[in-house]
C-alpha cells in the first residue's frame, strides 16, 4: 500500500489541485498534503535535465 501511495503521488505531481489531493489522501491538514506532495514535484530538475540531455 505504501508503494502504491507513493506511485500515485509521483504520477499526480502538480496536476491535481491540493484540496482534491487532501481529500484523496484523507489528510486533515492541507499543510500535510503540501509537504507530502512536495516530495514528488521535480519539474525544475526535470526541465534542467531535459535541457542538457534533450530526450
VENSULZI-V272083 format. One record per backbone hydrogen bond with DSSP energy under -0.5 kcal/mol. CO is the residue of the C=O (numbers start at 1). NH is the residue of the N-H. If there is no record, write none. Layout:
CO & NH
CO & NH
//
This chain:
1 & 5
2 & 6
3 & 7
4 & 8
5 & 9
6 & 10
7 & 11
8 & 12
9 & 13
12 & 15
12 & 16
17 & 20
17 & 21
18 & 22
19 & 23
20 & 24
21 & 25
22 & 26
22 & 27
29 & 32
29 & 33
30 & 34
31 & 35
32 & 36
33 & 37
34 & 38
35 & 39
36 & 39
37 & 40
38 & 41
40 & 42
42 & 46
43 & 47
44 & 48
45 & 49
46 & 50
47 & 51
48 & 52
49 & 52
49 & 53
49 & 54
50 & 54
//
